[in-house]
């Protein structure tokens, strides 16, 4: 048998080459399976949404879409802000201060999905029923939310979620 440099044989080379090709082949098979777990391009495109709130007048509410979910943007009136701030947090099923939910009190941004079964609550249109606390009302099972999007009555276990957002200028918010 022919010995090569430092005692290595042709058989050693064939073993190393075969193992290397096997590893490369396994990686080629595994890559598509791993890559398909990444978010789709249309989902990544919706990862962030920018919205100019300057067109939302006081007392007005609009719905935008972020990650396929409705996002409620409401320009609250002074009365709504006062009502939301006057609530005793200890009386809430999911205690959260209004100031923690709205950095700029006049503009409230919420994911508009009921936390009970994923319905979209009513209250965005002026003609919609807004529940006992003037916020949103989910007619499917009777959840009532206040003017800060906090659950006040009904089967919903938690408040309407506040999406991650920031003001990138005085009037433009970036959600996501």
Contact map, one row per residue, 1 for C-alpha under 8 A:
11100000000000000000000000000000000000000000000000000000000000000000000000000000000000000000000000000000000000000000000000000000000000000000000000000000000000000000000000000000
11110000110000000000000000000000000000000000000000000000000000000000000000000000000000000000000000000000000000000000000000000000000000000000000000000000000000000000000000000000
11111011110000000000000000000000000000000000000000000000000000000000000000000000000000000000000000000000000000000000000000000000000000000000000000000000000000000000000000000000
01111111110000000000000000000000000000000000000000000000000000000000000000000000000000000000000000000000000000000000000000000000000000000000000000000000000000000000000000000000
00111111000000000000000000000000000000000000000000000000000000000000000000000000000000000000000000000000000000000000000000000000000000000000000000000000000000000000000000000000
00011111000000000000000000000000000000000000000000000000000000000000000000000000000000000000000000000000000000000000000000000000000000000000000000000000000000000000000000000000
00111111100000000000000000000000000000000000000000000000000000000000000000000000000000000000000000000000000000000000000000000000000000000000000000000000000000000000000000000000
00111111110110000000000000000000000000000000000000000000000000000000000000000000000000000000000000000000000000000000000000000000000000000000000000000000000000000000000000000000
01110011111110000000000000000000000000000000000000000000000000000000000000000000000000000000000000000000000000000000000000000000000000000000000000000000000000000000000000000000
01110001111111000000000000000000000000000000000000000000000000000000000000000000000000000000000000000000000000000000000000000000000000000000000000000000000000000000000000000000
00000000111111100000000000000000000000000000000000000000000000000000000000000000000000000000000000000000000000000000000000000000000000000000000000000000000000000000000000000000
00000001111111110000000000000000000000000000000000000000000000000000000000000000000000000000000000000000000000000000000000000000000000000000000000000000000000000000000000000000
00000001111111111000000000000000000000000000000000000000000000000000000000000000000000000000000000000000000000000000000000000000000000000000000000000000000000000000000000000000
00000000011111111100000000000000000000000000000000000000000000000000000000000000000000000000000000000000000000000000000000000000000000000000000000000000000000000000000000000000
00000000001111111110000000000000000000000000000000000000000000000000000000000000000000000000000000000000000000000000000000000000000000000000000000000000000000000000000000000000
00000000000111111111000000000000000000000000000000000000000000000000000000000000000000000000000000000000000000000000000000000000000000000000000000000000000000000000000000000000
00000000000011111111100000000000000000000000000000000000000000000000000000000000000000000000000000000000000000000000000000000000000000000000000000000000000000000000000000000000
00000000000001111111110000000000000000000000000000000000000000000000000000000000000000000000000000000000000000000000000000000000000000000000000000000000000000000000000000000000
00000000000000111111111000000000000000000000000000000000000000000000000000000000000000000000000000000000000000000000000000000000000000000000000000000000000000000000000000000000
00000000000000011111111100000000000000000000000000000000000000000000000000000000000000000000000000000000000000000000000000000000000000000000000000000000000000000000000000000000
00000000000000001111111110000000000000000000000000000000000000000000000000000000000000000000000000000000000000000000000000000000000000000000000000000000000000000000000000000000
00000000000000000111111111000000000000000000000000000000000000000000000000000000000000000000000000000000000000000000000000000000000000000000000000000000000000000000000000000000
00000000000000000011111111100000000000000000000000000000000000000000000000000000000000000000000000000000000000000000000000000000000000000000000000000000000000000000000000000000
00000000000000000001111111110000000000000000000000000000000000000000000000000000000000000000000000000000000000000000000000000000000000000000000000000000000000000000000000000000
00000000000000000000111111111000000000000000000000000000000000000000000000000000000000000000000000000000000000000000000000000000000000000000000000000000000000000000000000000000
00000000000000000000011111111100000000000000000000000000000000000000000000000000000000000000000000000000000000000000000000000000000000000000000000000000000000000000000000000000
00000000000000000000001111111110000000000000000000000000000000000000000000000000000000000000000000000000000000000000000000000000000000000000000000000000000000000000000000000000
00000000000000000000000111111111000000000000000000000000000000000000000000000000000000000000000000000000000000000000000000000000000000000000000000000000000000000000000000000000
00000000000000000000000011111111100000000000000000000000000000000000000000000000000000000000000000000000000000000000000000000000000000000000000000000000000000000000000000000000
00000000000000000000000001111111110000000000000000000000000000000000000000000000000000000000000000000000000000000000000000000000000000000000000000000000000000000000000000000000
00000000000000000000000000111111111000000000000000000000000000000000000000000000000000000000000000000000000000000000000000000000000000000000000000000000000000000000000000000000
00000000000000000000000000011111111100000000000000000000000000000000000000000000000000000000000000000000000000000000000000000000000000000000000000000000000000000000000000000000
00000000000000000000000000001111111110000000000000000000000000000000000000000000000000000000000000000000000000000000000000000000000000000000000000000000000000000000000000000000
00000000000000000000000000000111111111000000000000000000000000000000000000000000000000000000000000000000000000000000000000000000000000000000000000000000000000000000000000000000
00000000000000000000000000000011111111000000000000000000000000000000000000000000000000000000000000000000000000000000000000000000000000000000000000000000000000000000000000000000
00000000000000000000000000000001111111100000000000000000000000000000000000000000000000000000000000000000000000000000000000000000000000000000000000000000000000000000000000000000
00000000000000000000000000000000111111100000000000000000000000000000000000000000000000000000000000000000000000000000000000000000000000000000000000000000000000000000000000000000
00000000000000000000000000000000011111110000000000000000000000000000000000000000000000000000000000000000000000000000000000000000000000000000000000000000000000000000000000000000
00000000000000000000000000000000000111111011000000000000000000000000000000000000000000000000000000000000000000000000000000000000000000000000000000000000000000000000000000000000
00000000000000000000000000000000000001111111000000000000000000000000000000000000000000000000000000000000000000000000000000000000000000000000000000000000000000000000000000000000
00000000000000000000000000000000000000111111100000000000000000000000000000000000000000000000000000000000000000000000000000000000000000000000000000000000000000000000000000000000
00000000000000000000000000000000000000011111110000000000000000000000000000000000000000000000000000000000000000000000000000000000000000000000000000000000000000000000000000000000
00000000000000000000000000000000000000111111111000000000000000000010000000000000000000000000000000000000000000000000000000000000000000000000000000000000000000000000000000000000
00000000000000000000000000000000000000111111111000000000000000000000000000000000000000000000000000000000000000000000000000000000000000000000000000000000000000000000000000000000
00000000000000000000000000000000000000001111111100000000000000000000000000000000000000000000000000000000000000000000000000000000000000000000000000000000000000000000000000000000
00000000000000000000000000000000000000000111111110000000000000000111000000000000000000000000000000000000000000000000000000000000000000000000000000000000000000000000000000000000
00000000000000000000000000000000000000000011111110000000000000000110000000000000000000000000000000000000000000000000000000000000000000000000000000000000000000000000000000000001
00000000000000000000000000000000000000000000111111000000000000000110000000000000000000000000000000000000000000000000000000000000000000000000000000000000000000000000000000000111
00000000000000000000000000000000000000000000011111100000000000000100000000000000000000000000000000000000000000000000000000000000000000000000000000000000000000000000000000000111
00000000000000000000000000000000000000000000000111110000000000000000000000000000000000000000000000000000000000000000000000000000000000000000000000000000000000000000000000011110
00000000000000000000000000000000000000000000000011111000000000000000000000000000000000000000000000000000000000000000000000000000000000000000000000000000000000000000000000011100
00000000000000000000000000000000000000000000000001111110000000000000000000000000000000000000000000000000000000000000000000000000000000000000000000000000000000000000000000111000
00000000000000000000000000000000000000000000000000111111000000000000000000000000000000000000000000000000000000000000000000000000000000000000000000000000000000000000000000111000
00000000000000000000000000000000000000000000000000011111100000000000000000000000000000000000000000000000000000000000000000000000000000000000000000000000000000000000000000110000
00000000000000000000000000000000000000000000000000011111100000000000000000000000000000000000000000000000000000000000000000000000000000000000000000000000000000000000000000000000
00000000000000000000000000000000000000000000000000001111110111000000000001100000000000000000000000000000000000000000000000000000000000000000000000000000000000000000000000000000
00000000000000000000000000000000000000000000000000000111111100000000000000100000000000000000000000000000000000000000000000000000000000000000000000000000000000000000000000000000
00000000000000000000000000000000000000000000000000000001111100000000000000111000000000000000000000000000000000000000000000000000000000000000000000000000000000000000000000000000
00000000000000000000000000000000000000000000000000000000111110000000000001111000000000000000000000000000000000000000000000000000000000000000000000000000000000000000000000000000
00000000000000000000000000000000000000000000000000000001111111000000000001110000000000000000000000000000000000000000000000000000000000000000000000000000000000000000000000000000
00000000000000000000000000000000000000000000000000000001001111100000000111100000000000000000000000000000000000000000000000011000000000000000000000000000000000000000000000000000
00000000000000000000000000000000000000000000000000000001000111110000000111000000000000000000000000000000000000000000000000010000000000000000000000000000000000000000000000000000
00000000000000000000000000000000000000000000000000000000000011111000011110000000000000000000000000000000000000000000000000010000000000000000000000000000000000000000000000000000
00000000000000000000000000000000000000000000000000000000000001111100011110000000000000000000000000000000000000000000000000000000000000000000000000000000000000000000000000000000
00000000000000000000000000000000000000000000000000000000000000111111111000000000000000000000000000000000000000000000000000000000000000000000000000000000000000000000000000000000
00000000000000000000000000000000000000000000011110000000000000011111111000000000000000000000000000000000000000000000000000000000000000000000000000000000000000000000000000000011
00000000000000000000000000000000000000000010011100000000000000001111100000000000000000000000000000000000000000000000000000000000000000000000000000000000000000000000000000000000
00000000000000000000000000000000000000000000010000000000000000001111110000000000000000000000000000000000000000000000000000000000000000000000000000000000000000000000000000000000
00000000000000000000000000000000000000000000000000000000000000001111111000000000000000000000000000000000000000111000000000000000000000000000000000000000000000000000000000000000
00000000000000000000000000000000000000000000000000000000000000111101111100000000000000000000000000000000000000111000000100000000000000000000000000000000000000000000000000000000
00000000000000000000000000000000000000000000000000000000000000111100111110000000000000000000000000000000000011110000000000000000000000000000000000000000000000000000000000000000
00000000000000000000000000000000000000000000000000000000000011110000011111000000000000000000000000000000000111110000000000010000000000000000000000000000000000000000000000000000
00000000000000000000000000000000000000000000000000000000000011110000001111100000000000000000000000000000001111000000000000000000000000000000000000000000000000000000000000000000
00000000000000000000000000000000000000000000000000000001001111000000000111110000000000000000000000000000001110000000000000000000000000000000000000000000000000000000000000000000
00000000000000000000000000000000000000000000000000000001111110000000000011111000000000000000000000000000011100000000000000000000000000000000000000000000000000000000000000000000
00000000000000000000000000000000000000000000000000000000011100000000000001111111100000000000000000000000111100000000000000000000000000000000000000100000000000000000000000000000
00000000000000000000000000000000000000000000000000000000011000000000000000111111100000000000000000000000010000000000000000000000000000000000000000000000000000000000000000000000
00000000000000000000000000000000000000000000000000000000000000000000000000011111110000000000000000000000010000000000000000000000000000000000000000000000000000000000000000000000
00000000000000000000000000000000000000000000000000000000000000000000000000011111111000000000000000000000000000000000000000000000000000000000000000000000000000000000000000000000
00000000000000000000000000000000000000000000000000000000000000000000000000011111111100000000000000000000000000000000000000000000000000000000000000100000000000000000000000000000
00000000000000000000000000000000000000000000000000000000000000000000000000011111111110000000000000000000110000000000000000000000000000000000000000110000000000000000000000000000
00000000000000000000000000000000000000000000000000000000000000000000000000000111111111000000000000000000000000000000000000000000000000000000000000000000000000000000000000000000
00000000000000000000000000000000000000000000000000000000000000000000000000000011111111100000000000000000000000000000000000000000000000000000000000100000000000000000000000000000
00000000000000000000000000000000000000000000000000000000000000000000000000000001111111100000000001000000000000000000000000000000000000000000000001110000000000000000000000000000
00000000000000000000000000000000000000000000000000000000000000000000000000000000111111100000000011100000000000000000000000000000000000000000000000000000000000000000000000000000
00000000000000000000000000000000000000000000000000000000000000000000000000000000011111110000000000000000000000000000000000000000000000000000000000000000000000000000000000000000
00000000000000000000000000000000000000000000000000000000000000000000000000000000001111111010000000000000000000000000000000000000000000000000000000000000000000000000000000000000
00000000000000000000000000000000000000000000000000000000000000000000000000000000000001111111000000000000000000000000000000000000000000000000000000000000000000000000000000000000
00000000000000000000000000000000000000000000000000000000000000000000000000000000000000111111001110000000000000000000000000000000000000000000000000000000000000000000000000000000
00000000000000000000000000000000000000000000000000000000000000000000000000000000000000011111001000000000000000000000000000000000000000000000000000000000000000000000000000000000
00000000000000000000000000000000000000000000000000000000000000000000000000000000000000111111101000000000000000000000000000000000000000000000000000000000000000000000000000000000
00000000000000000000000000000000000000000000000000000000000000000000000000000000000000011111111100000000000000000000000000000000000000000000000000000111000000000000000000000000
00000000000000000000000000000000000000000000000000000000000000000000000000000000000000000011111000000000000000000000000000000000000000000000000000000011000011000000000000000000
00000000000000000000000000000000000000000000000000000000000000000000000000000000000000000001111100000000000000000000000000000000000000000000000000000110000011100000000000000000
00000000000000000000000000000000000000000000000000000000000000000000000000000000000000001111111110000000000000000000000000000000000000000000000000000000000000000000000000000000
00000000000000000000000000000000000000000000000000000000000000000000000000000000000000001001011111011000000000000000000000000000000000000000000000000100000000000000000000000000
00000000000000000000000000000000000000000000000000000000000000000000000000000000000010001000001111111000000000000000000000000000000000000000000000000000000000000000000000000000
00000000000000000000000000000000000000000000000000000000000000000000000000000000000110000000000111111100100000000000000000000000000000000000000000010000000000000000000000000000
00000000000000000000000000000000000000000000000000000000000000000000000000000000000010000000000011111110100000000000000000000000000000000000000000000000000000000000000000000000
00000000000000000000000000000000000000000000000000000000000000000000000000000000000000000000000111111110000000000000000000000000000000000000000000000000000000000000000000000000
00000000000000000000000000000000000000000000000000000000000000000000000000000000000000000000000111111110000100000000000000000000000000000000000000010000000000000100000000000000
00000000000000000000000000000000000000000000000000000000000000000000000000000000000000000000000001111111111110000000000000000000000000000000000000000000000000000000000000000000
00000000000000000000000000000000000000000000000000000000000000000000000000000000000000000000000000111111100000000000000000000000000000000000000000000000000000000000000000000000
00000000000000000000000000000000000000000000000000000000000000000000000000000000000000000000000000000111111100000000000000000000000000000000000000000000000000000000000000000000
00000000000000000000000000000000000000000000000000000000000000000000000000010000100000000000000001100111111100000000000000000000000000000000000000000000000000000000000000000000
00000000000000000000000000000000000000000000000000000000000000000000000000111100100000000000000000000101111100000000000000000000000000000000000000000000000000000000000000000000
00000000000000000000000000000000000000000000000000000000000000000000000011110000000000000000000000000101111110000000000000000000000000000000000000000000000000000000000000000000
00000000000000000000000000000000000000000000000000000000000000000000000111110000000000000000000000001101111111000000000000000000000000000000000000010000000000000000000000000000
00000000000000000000000000000000000000000000000000000000000000000000001111000000000000000000000000000100001111100000000000000000000000000000000000000000000000000110000000000000
00000000000000000000000000000000000000000000000000000000000000000000001110000000000000000000000000000000000111110000000000000000000000000000000000001000000000011110000000000000
00000000000000000000000000000000000000000000000000000000000000000000111100000000000000000000000000000000000011111000000000000000000000000000000000000000000000011110000000000000
00000000000000000000000000000000000000000000000000000000000000000000111100000000000000000000000000000000000001111100000110000000000000000000000000000000000000011000000000000000
00000000000000000000000000000000000000000000000000000000000000000000110000000000000000000000000000000000000000111110011110000000000000000000000000000000000000010000000000000000
00000000000000000000000000000000000000000000000000000000000000000000000000000000000000000000000000000000000000011111111110000000000000000100001000000000000100010000000000000000
00000000000000000000000000000000000000000000000000000000000000000000000000000000000000000000000000000000000000001111111000000000000000000000000000000000000111110000000000000000
00000000000000000000000000000000000000000000000000000000000000000000000000000000000000000000000000000000000000000111111000000000000000000000000000000000001111000000000000000000
00000000000000000000000000000000000000000000000000000000000000000000000000000000000000000000000000000000000000000111111000000000000000000000000000000000000100000000000000000000
00000000000000000000000000000000000000000000000000000000000000000000000000000000000000000000000000000000000000001111111100000000000000000000000000000000000000000000000000000000
00000000000000000000000000000000000000000000000000000000000000000000000000000000000000000000000000000000000000001111111110000000000000000101000000000000000000000000000000000000
00000000000000000000000000000000000000000000000000000000000000000000010000000000000000000000000000000000000000011100011111000000000000000100000000000000000000000000000000000000
00000000000000000000000000000000000000000000000000000000000000000000000000000000000000000000000000000000000000011100001111100000000000011110000000000000000000000000000000000000
00000000000000000000000000000000000000000000000000000000000000000000000000000000000000000000000000000000000000000000000111111001110000011110000000000000000000000000000000000000
00000000000000000000000000000000000000000000000000000000000000000000000000000000000000000000000000000000000000000000000011111111110000111000000000000000000000000000000000000000
00000000000000000000000000000000000000000000000000000000000011100000000100000000000000000000000000000000000000000000000001111101000000010000000000000000000000000000000000000000
00000000000000000000000000000000000000000000000000000000000010000000000000000000000000000000000000000000000000000000000001111111000000000000000000000000000000000000000000000000
00000000000000000000000000000000000000000000000000000000000000000000000000000000000000000000000000000000000000000000000000111111000000000000000000000000000000000000000000000000
00000000000000000000000000000000000000000000000000000000000000000000000000000000000000000000000000000000000000000000000000101111100000000000000000000000000000000000000000000000
00000000000000000000000000000000000000000000000000000000000000000000000000000000000000000000000000000000000000000000000001111111110000000000000000000000000000000000000000000000
00000000000000000000000000000000000000000000000000000000000000000000000000000000000000000000000000000000000000000000000001100011111000011000000000000000000000000000000000000000
00000000000000000000000000000000000000000000000000000000000000000000000000000000000000000000000000000000000000000000000001100001111111111000000110000000000000000000000000000000
00000000000000000000000000000000000000000000000000000000000000000000000000000000000000000000000000000000000000000000000000000000111111111000000111000000000000000000000000000000
00000000000000000000000000000000000000000000000000000000000000000000000000000000000000000000000000000000000000000000000000000000011111100000000101000000000000000000000000000000
00000000000000000000000000000000000000000000000000000000000000000000000000000000000000000000000000000000000000000000000000000000011111110000000111100001000000000000000000000000
00000000000000000000000000000000000000000000000000000000000000000000000000000000000000000000000000000000000000000000000000000000011111110000000011100000000000000000000000000000
00000000000000000000000000000000000000000000000000000000000000000000000000000000000000000000000000000000000000000000000000100000011111111000000111111000000000000000000000000000
00000000000000000000000000000000000000000000000000000000000000000000000000000000000000000000000000000000000000000000000011110000111011111100000111101000000000000000000000000000
00000000000000000000000000000000000000000000000000000000000000000000000000000000000000000000000000000000000000000000000011100000111000111110011110000000000000000000000000000000
00000000000000000000000000000000000000000000000000000000000000000000000000000000000000000000000000000000000000000100001111000000000000011111111100000000000000000000000000000000
00000000000000000000000000000000000000000000000000000000000000000000000000000000000000000000000000000000000000000000000011000000000000001111111000000000000000000000000000000000
00000000000000000000000000000000000000000000000000000000000000000000000000000000000000000000000000000000000000000000001000000000000000000111110000000000000000000000000000000000
00000000000000000000000000000000000000000000000000000000000000000000000000000000000000000000000000000000000000000000000000000000000000000111111000000000011000000000000000000000
00000000000000000000000000000000000000000000000000000000000000000000000000000000000000000000000000000000000000000000000000000000000000001111111100000000111000000000000000000000
00000000000000000000000000000000000000000000000000000000000000000000000000000000000000000000000000000000000000000100000000000000000000001110111110000011111100000000000000000000
00000000000000000000000000000000000000000000000000000000000000000000000000000000000000000000000000000000000000000000000000000000011110111100011111000011110000000000000000000000
00000000000000000000000000000000000000000000000000000000000000000000000000000000000000000000000000000000000000000000000000000000011011111000001111111111100000110000000000000000
00000000000000000000000000000000000000000000000000000000000000000000000000000000000100000000000000000000000000000000000000000000001111110000000111111111000000000000000000000000
00000000000000000000000000000000000000000000000000000000000000000000000000010001101100000000000000000000000000000000000000000000000011110000000011111100000000000000000000000000
00000000000000000000000000000000000000000000000000000000000000000000000000000000100100000000000001001000000100000000000000000000000000100000000011111100000000000000000000000000
00000000000000000000000000000000000000000000000000000000000000000000000000000000000000000000000000000000000001000000000000000000000000110000000011111110000000111000000000000000
00000000000000000000000000000000000000000000000000000000000000000000000000000000000000000001010100000000000000000000000000000000000000000000000011111111000001110000000000000000
00000000000000000000000000000000000000000000000000000000000000000000000000000000000000000001110000000000000000000000000000000000000000000000001111001111110111110000000000000000
00000000000000000000000000000000000000000000000000000000000000000000000000000000000000000001100000000000000000000000000000000000000010000000001111000111110000000000000000000000
00000000000000000000000000000000000000000000000000000000000000000000000000000000000000000000000000000000000000000000000000000000000000000000011110000011111100000000000000000000
00000000000000000000000000000000000000000000000000000000000000000000000000000000000000000000000000000000000000000000000000000000000000000000111100000011111100000000000000000000
00000000000000000000000000000000000000000000000000000000000000000000000000000000000000000000000000000000000000000001000000000000000000000000111000000000111110000000000000000000
00000000000000000000000000000000000000000000000000000000000000000000000000000000000000000000000000000000000000000111100000000000000000000000001000000010111111100000000000000000
00000000000000000000000000000000000000000000000000000000000000000000000000000000000000000000110000000000000000000011000000000000000000000000000000000010001111100000000000000000
00000000000000000000000000000000000000000000000000000000000000000000000000000000000000000000110000000000000000000011000000000000000000000000000000000110000111110000000000000000
00000000000000000000000000000000000000000000000000000000000000000000000000000000000000000000010000000000000000000010000000000000000000000000000010001110000111111000000000000000
00000000000000000000000000000000000000000000000000000000000000000000000000000000000000000000000000000000000001111110000000000000000000000000000010001110000001111100000000000000
00000000000000000000000000000000000000000000000000000000000000000000000000000000000000000000000000000000000001110000000000000000000000000000000000001000000000111110000000000000
00000000000000000000000000000000000000000000000000000000000000000000000000000000000000000000000000001000000011100000000000000000000000000000000000000000000000011111000000000000
00000000000000000000000000000000000000000000000000000000000000000000000000000000000000000000000000000000000011100000000000000000000000000000000000000000000000001111100000000011
00000000000000000000000000000000000000000000000000000000000000000000000000000000000000000000000000000000000000000000000000000000000000000000000000000000000000000111110000000011
00000000000000000000000000000000000000000000000000000000000000000000000000000000000000000000000000000000000000000000000000000000000000000000000000000000000000000011111000001111
00000000000000000000000000000000000000000000000000000000000000000000000000000000000000000000000000000000000000000000000000000000000000000000000000000000000000000001111100001110
00000000000000000000000000000000000000000000000000000000000000000000000000000000000000000000000000000000000000000000000000000000000000000000000000000000000000000000111111111100
00000000000000000000000000000000000000000000000000000000000000000000000000000000000000000000000000000000000000000000000000000000000000000000000000000000000000000000011111111100
00000000000000000000000000000000000000000000000000000000000000000000000000000000000000000000000000000000000000000000000000000000000000000000000000000000000000000000001111111000
00000000000000000000000000000000000000000000000000000000000000000000000000000000000000000000000000000000000000000000000000000000000000000000000000000000000000000000001111110000
00000000000000000000000000000000000000000000000000011100000000000000000000000000000000000000000000000000000000000000000000000000000000000000000000000000000000000000001111111000
00000000000000000000000000000000000000000000000001111100000000000000000000000000000000000000000000000000000000000000000000000000000000000000000000000000000000000000001111111100
00000000000000000000000000000000000000000000000001111000000000000000000000000000000000000000000000000000000000000000000000000000000000000000000000000000000000000000111110111110
00000000000000000000000000000000000000000000000111100000000000000000000000000000000000000000000000000000000000000000000000000000000000000000000000000000000000000000111100011111
00000000000000000000000000000000000000000000000111000000000000000100000000000000000000000000000000000000000000000000000000000000000000000000000000000000000000000011110000001111
00000000000000000000000000000000000000000000001110000000000000000100000000000000000000000000000000000000000000000000000000000000000000000000000000000000000000000011100000000111
